[in-house]
Amino acid sequence: MGDVMEEIVKYIVDKLVANKDAVKVSSAENGDEIVITVVVADADMGKVIGRNGKIAQSIRAIIKTASNGTGKRYFVKFEKAN
């Protein structure tokens, strides 16, 4: 199920950013918690986070809703590419 959630996040983020090649989505599982890490180019970070974090909150809400009934808790984390 983690792969599906990664694909959902990658699809959304790809539509938001200018530099699609810099987007990297990965996940790490720890028991019933899964952290999805999204790495984007520095110039695209504002597009992914949005004004007052609205877009990031929306992405997290989509993943939370999609994961209902899976028995897992998903967290989405955003980072700048080095």
PLY file of the C-alpha trace (Angstrom):
ply
format ascii 1.0
element vertex 82
property float x
property float y
property float z
element edge 81
property int vertex1
property int vertex2
end_header
0.00 0.00 0.00
2.95 2.34 0.63
3.87 2.20 -3.04
0.39 3.39 -4.01
0.59 6.30 -1.58
4.03 7.23 -2.96
2.60 7.21 -6.48
-0.29 9.46 -5.43
2.09 11.97 -3.83
4.47 11.86 -6.81
1.61 12.46 -9.26
0.37 15.50 -7.33
3.83 17.00 -6.79
4.80 16.46 -10.45
1.82 18.58 -11.49
2.93 21.42 -9.18
6.65 21.76 -9.86
8.67 23.11 -12.80
11.68 20.80 -12.30
10.12 17.32 -12.42
13.53 15.63 -12.64
14.43 16.81 -9.11
11.32 15.24 -7.53
12.10 12.16 -5.46
9.51 10.36 -3.34
10.46 7.64 -0.89
8.94 6.02 2.16
10.16 4.46 5.38
8.05 2.12 7.47
8.28 1.87 11.24
5.66 -0.49 12.59
2.24 0.89 11.64
3.63 4.32 10.72
4.90 5.18 7.25
6.75 8.42 6.51
6.65 9.54 2.89
9.51 11.93 2.13
9.20 14.26 -0.85
12.37 15.96 -2.12
11.96 18.85 -4.57
14.25 21.49 -6.05
14.81 24.57 -3.89
13.01 26.78 -6.43
9.91 24.54 -6.34
9.57 24.27 -2.56
7.21 27.25 -2.36
4.92 25.73 -4.99
4.66 22.48 -3.06
4.17 24.08 0.37
1.83 26.83 -0.82
0.77 30.00 0.93
0.56 29.35 4.67
1.17 25.64 3.98
-2.23 25.12 2.34
-1.02 22.87 -0.50
1.09 20.73 1.83
-1.89 20.38 4.18
-4.07 19.35 1.24
-1.58 16.70 0.11
-1.45 15.33 3.65
-5.27 15.29 3.85
-5.51 13.35 0.57
-3.05 10.73 1.82
-4.82 10.49 5.18
-8.15 9.95 3.47
-6.74 7.44 0.96
-5.13 5.44 3.78
-8.32 5.04 5.84
-8.94 1.38 6.58
-5.36 0.28 5.90
-4.35 0.12 9.56
-1.34 2.31 8.81
-0.64 5.95 9.65
0.97 8.00 6.90
3.01 11.15 7.34
4.21 13.33 4.46
7.46 15.26 4.86
8.86 17.82 2.41
12.57 18.53 1.90
14.73 20.59 -0.44
17.13 18.82 -2.79
20.81 19.35 -1.95
0 1
1 2
2 3
3 4
4 5
5 6
6 7
7 8
8 9
9 10
10 11
11 12
12 13
13 14
14 15
15 16
16 17
17 18
18 19
19 20
20 21
21 22
22 23
23 24
24 25
25 26
26 27
27 28
28 29
29 30
30 31
31 32
32 33
33 34
34 35
35 36
36 37
37 38
38 39
39 40
40 41
41 42
42 43
43 44
44 45
45 46
46 47
47 48
48 49
49 50
50 51
51 52
52 53
53 54
54 55
55 56
56 57
57 58
58 59
59 60
60 61
61 62
62 63
63 64
64 65
65 66
66 67
67 68
68 69
69 70
70 71
71 72
72 73
73 74
74 75
75 76
76 77
77 78
78 79
79 80
80 81
